[in-house]
């Protein structure tokens, strides 16, 4: 039982450093470039969504000067 537990723990440690069994992106360079562009665009949109959800894109009311709230 001790040897089995040791073998399983060693297998888990080794498999953690190997990586994924299936590749995340295609092997074709053209398709891989498209996939990477789509991934980066989705991550860029995620930052905008995060700022909009947490109201970080709103003007700060703690500014030392007054700002006009209407359309200029």
C-alpha positions in Angstrom: 0.0 0.0 0.0 2.9 2.3 0.8 4.5 1.7 -2.6 1.1 2.4 -4.4 0.7 5.7 -2.5 4.2 6.7 -3.3 3.8 5.8 -7.0 0.5 7.8 -7.2 2.0 10.9 -5.6 5.1 10.7 -7.8 2.8 10.4 -10.9 0.8 13.4 -9.8 4.0 15.5 -9.3 5.4 14.5 -12.7 2.1 15.0 -14.6 1.8 18.5 -13.1 4.9 19.7 -15.0 4.1 18.1 -18.3 1.3 20.3 -19.6 -1.9 19.6 -21.4 -2.5 16.4 -23.3 -4.2 18.2 -26.2 -2.7 21.4 -27.6 -4.6 24.6 -27.0 -3.9 25.9 -30.5 -3.8 24.5 -34.0 -0.5 23.3 -35.5 -1.2 25.2 -38.7 0.6 28.6 -38.4 -2.1 30.5 -40.2 -4.9 29.1 -38.1 -2.8 29.5 -34.9 -2.3 33.2 -35.7 -6.1 33.7 -36.1 -6.7 31.8 -32.8 -4.2 33.9 -31.0 -5.7 37.1 -32.4 -9.2 36.1 -31.3 -7.9 35.2 -27.8 -6.2 38.5 -27.4 -9.2 40.4 -28.6 -11.4 38.6 -26.1 -9.0 39.4 -23.3 -9.0 43.1 -24.3 -12.8 43.2 -24.3 -12.8 41.6 -20.9 -10.9 44.5 -19.4 -13.4 47.0 -20.8 -16.3 44.9 -19.4 -14.6 44.6 -16.0 -14.3 48.4 -15.8 -17.9 48.9 -16.9 -19.2 46.4 -14.3 -17.3 48.0 -11.4 -18.0 51.6 -12.7 -14.3 52.3 -13.1 -15.0 54.1 -16.4 -17.1 56.8 -14.7 -15.6 60.2 -13.9 -14.0 60.5 -10.4 -15.9 62.8 -8.1 -12.9 63.4 -5.9 -11.1 65.6 -8.5 -9.7 68.9 -7.1 -11.5 70.9 -9.9 -15.1 70.9 -11.0 -16.1 69.2 -14.3 -19.0 70.1 -16.4 -21.6 67.3 -16.4 -23.4 68.3 -19.6 -22.5 68.1 -23.3 -19.8 70.5 -24.3 
